[in-house]
Amino acid sequence: MVVMSIAGVDPSAGAGIYADLKTFQAHGVYGCGVVTALTAQNPYKVFSLSPVDKNYVSEQIDAVLDAYNIKYVKTGMLYSSEIIKLVSKKITEYNLKAVVDPVMVATSGGDLTKSDLANALNKYLLPKSILTTPNIAEAEKLTNLNIKSKEDAIKSTEKLPCNSLITGGHLDGINTMNINGEITIKKQELLESNNLHGTGCNLSSAIVANLEKGNSLINSCLKSFDYVYEAIKNGNYGTLIAKL
């Protein structure tokens, strides 16, 4: 069982590829990682960002897929429309099933992308994906809708061009899923914790791991909610603890 993450590097290891690999391993799945950008950040602040040349991103993807027969992939911070177009092309070329975490803003508040990212995601990548997992701020950017209630979140899922899961960390713990046109609401207790860095990364990578293990899309989402809840609950160092 081999899966892949296409995302940025967080040297504090709380988010990005390092977090994805830890989550894959916690689920008993082997993970590969393609780097799209390097960041200087920690759980509390983004200092700087240096994108990887898109041709080198392409070479990394080809190298991994030359060795492994991968079906499921997650994307995190892609940084630019050029890299989004490239990843979209590779998804088609290799017939990959992609879960897209549309990373645009770090948990600490740092802007991690260029301003045209939302349009590029909607045009190129999301229509070719099996699921996207935006938080409230990201969903608002993708749909141009204000999300203040469960009803707003449902409307937003209906506007996104693929199956969607809008996380509820900033909506009273109300997670809204639209899978094949069916709405499912998962209400979770909001934990009082400072260990929240990388929640979106952990969620999307857990979904990919659960899909690789044979779970349905909806069950993969539900299992991953529980995983992230426990990871926050047992977290330390400003981030989550990746364990089952």
Secondary structure, DSSP 8 states (H G I E B T S, - for coil): -EEEEEEEE-TTSSSHHHHHHHHHHHTT-EEEEEEEEEEEEETTEEEEEEE--HHHHHHHHHHHHHH----EEEE----SHHHHHHHHHHHHHTT-EEEE----B-TTS-B-S-TTHHHHIIIIIGGG-SEE---HHHHHHHH-----SHHHHHHHHHHSSS-EEE--TTTTTEEEEEETTEEEEEE------S--BTHHHHHHHHHHHHHHTT--HHHHHHHHHHHHHHHHHT-BTTB-----
